[in-house]
Amino acid sequence: MNDHVHVLILRSKYRIEYLVNQLKGAATQALKLKYTPWSRGCWKVFITDTEALTAAVKYIQAYPTRAGLPAQSWDFISSLPV
């Protein structure tokens, strides 16, 4: 998206705030930006069941086309055995 991202992250030993900060830092470096374009904090939802997980995946996959952008596909994304 041009003003936000959707990311689905499996549970980790790290706090979600730490992971988001790492992603923001890596993206800023990859874009070779001097200053971060990211806002502070993040909006997070914790998914606790398979039905909600399936709905979240469908939402994230459908969002670009609903926003008028081409569908997105990335080599580093793998399917979840749901």
Secondary structure in CASP SS format (residue, H / E / C, confidence):
PFRMAT SS
TARGET T0000
AUTHOR 0000-0000-0000
METHOD secondary structure of the structure
MODEL  1
M C 1.00
N C 1.00
D C 1.00
H C 1.00
V C 1.00
H C 1.00
V C 1.00
L C 1.00
I C 1.00
L C 1.00
R C 1.00
S C 1.00
K C 1.00
Y C 1.00
R C 1.00
I H 1.00
E H 1.00
Y H 1.00
L H 1.00
V H 1.00
N H 1.00
Q H 1.00
L H 1.00
K H 1.00
G H 1.00
A H 1.00
A H 1.00
T H 1.00
Q H 1.00
A H 1.00
L C 1.00
K C 1.00
L C 1.00
K C 1.00
Y C 1.00
T C 1.00
P C 1.00
W C 1.00
S C 1.00
R C 1.00
G C 1.00
C C 1.00
W C 1.00
K C 1.00
V C 1.00
F C 1.00
I C 1.00
T C 1.00
D C 1.00
T H 1.00
E H 1.00
A H 1.00
L H 1.00
T H 1.00
A H 1.00
A H 1.00
V H 1.00
K H 1.00
Y H 1.00
I H 1.00
Q H 1.00
A H 1.00
Y H 1.00
P H 1.00
T H 1.00
R H 1.00
A C 1.00
G C 1.00
L C 1.00
P C 1.00
A C 1.00
Q C 1.00
S C 1.00
W C 1.00
D C 1.00
F C 1.00
I C 1.00
S C 1.00
S C 1.00
L C 1.00
P C 1.00
V C 1.00
END
